[in-house]
Amino acid sequence: MEKKKINITIDGQSFQIGAGKTILEGCREIGVKIPSLCYLKDVSSNASCGICVVEVKGAKSLVRSCVTQASEGMEVKTHSPAINQARITNLELLLANHPKDCLICERNGNCELQDLCALLGIKETPYEQTKPVEKIDDTSLALVRNPQKCILCGRCVAVCADVQSVYAIDFAGRGLKSKIATWQERGLGNVACTNCGQCALVCPTAAIVEKDDSKQILNDIYDDGKIVIVQTAPAIRVGIGEAMGMSEGALVTGKMVAALRKLGFDKVFDTQFTADLTIMEEGYELIKRLTTNGTLPMVTSCSPGWIKFIEHFYPKSLDHLSTCKSPQQMFGAVAKTYYAEKMGIDPRRLVVVSIMPCTAKKYECKRPEMNSAFHYWKEKMNLQDKENFYDVDYVLTTRELAKMFKLTGVDFENLQEEDFDHPLGISTGAGVIFAATGGVMEAAVRTAYEVVTGSPLKNLDLKVVRGFEGIKEAELDLNGTKLKVAVAHTLKNARVLLDEIEEGKSPYAFIEVMTCPGGCLGGGGQPIPTTWSIRQKRADSIYREDSLKPVRKSHENPAIKAIYDEFLKDPLGHISHELLHTEYVERGIY
Amino acid sequence: MNATVESRVDTAIIDEIISRHKGKPGELLTVMEEVQEASEFKFLDDASMEYLSSQTRVPLSRIYSVATFYSFFNLKPQGKHSLIVCRGTACHTKGSKILLDDLALLPGCKEAFDSGETTFTSEDKQITVKTVACFGQCALAPVVAVDGVIYSNVTSEQIKKLLQNLQEDNKDENFRLS
């Protein structure tokens, strides 16, 4: 059925637009630009900023186009002296309470408020500050909130509530004292925040940003006494190009590796290696649960936002989580044991840096239990407790890495492509697709099928779990054994599957959950903006990379075979248990 | 002294309040209002709010949002007596700022209001002074309320007397103006 259209006049010209749209969306559809600030497609439009005002014939005053439905025969003006003046005044009023420190701001050059000032030709800020100065919230290991830079657009509140169902923040106070706050203003680090960083991804200014760890990393790189190695998550190769000025979703694996080497990392490795390792451990764990009457459904544990979410809100279901650490943490543990031993490096000199599309990874690497390598070496090297080190030392987001590349003069787009170092840089197509929602499931099936049936899987593309539908399900046939599986992205969708589990009604054996919309490629640490069309382009690149990989099944990765032969011995074996598996804790919702 | 812990509202009382309003429109506001009323020091303490959140599944951030939006809700223990000065436009033009300043007799009061607070409780928890935007009694401006009783056309002498009455807390004398 053809969608219904309505006739509308915009600035004297007649147009047809889809029925049921707001004036703003209708205008964007036909290429008429109305400036806006607080509105964000698919996230929120709470009409707080007053920038998108237009004139509608017959209306008593200017209307906000982001919340006004277009209707048949409507006559709209998108610019006039009154409209232009209203937009400028509204923006000037916002600027009264916004710092003018653009030159030294985190979001300098990537700020919607700054762009809008340029667009509307703001030349002065005539109004005095009226709002009290609120404290910076740096209680979180992942995110920093600066209320002074907040323009109260409400996007962060909307994404936290409507997309993630976490509700860590909300509007508080009234009038001049209005602000975004956590429960009792305890700060993000002291409430049930999952550190997913979607708030930072949608923030138009620098009111919420990731905690910056880049300075210490540069110091370590310049320190000759340290060996600094880096791992890159699958989603970085389809995100960092964007952040360096290339096209949306550009696939830049080789350039990224070259750039990291130029930056001064001693070795450039790939989290995809430990993604493959995760598939081995998690695949065998699933088979063990299936054959020994273990807790089912088993749910993936790669996504640290999701882990903290279930620890806060569904502690009764923690047994359903796979005990596998995330690929990032497996990498740290393996790098500071297997790799250090193999290369004869003192693990205390080894610095492991992760490049992640994720802010929650900053929190994950500082979880107190994430020091398996220290325990591994403690007796062997007679280490003191005070010498404790984490498996992963630092996590940088895609955005932070882009800043480091710029700082060090990396000419990203023109670099010759290079390959990852061996052995922790060798990976398969199964590791690549961890970046997209459904990817872990697809990768797991490629291995589980062959392990269970003993025969090769003919069609490697499990298309039924690809795509951006909120919850996807599939029934797999492992040579007669039927396995019902589900894939969810966003915590709101995860909640649906968890409620089923807690009600004892879950029909699944295996569930994949990713915290962020679209999976890691839409992570809270990815370039801004991240929209659904950009996520799609990143996903296309991810599946292209997978299809181009000579090896596409984790268990066929030669470096994975080698690490089991030389070090781990068997999946779920003793060393795996010590280094690659973990436990979870019950957290309150406060 | 941590008043928050000592003065939490009994969970059985909160349960009863929740069940009485379950499913009604605006139930959160009504429940919060009654929980505050049930509190010994007439405020919403953390533990009671956390319990309320766990029982109603209304997120704590949202409860905090509501509690900080309405000046009716108190997040700190309130004094035994309340003295509310109207700071609406009519009362302001009739000198309600002077009345508020007169309450400087209460140590710390003037400093609190000058720094932008809208409520102040004396250290001995005897008196809470608050300001409100309007009582809707503009013809009688300036207006103050003592423990819910409204006084009109209040003068400096009268408000000082009212304050003195409350400080002495001599029951029947509390409401006398002279």
Interface residues (C-beta under 8 A of the other chain):
Chain A: P132 A161 Y167 A168 I169 D170 F171 A172 G173 R174 A181 T182 W183 Q184 V191 I589 Y590
Chain B: D46 E50 S53 S54 P59 L60 S61 R62 I63 Y64 S65 T68 F69 S71 G116
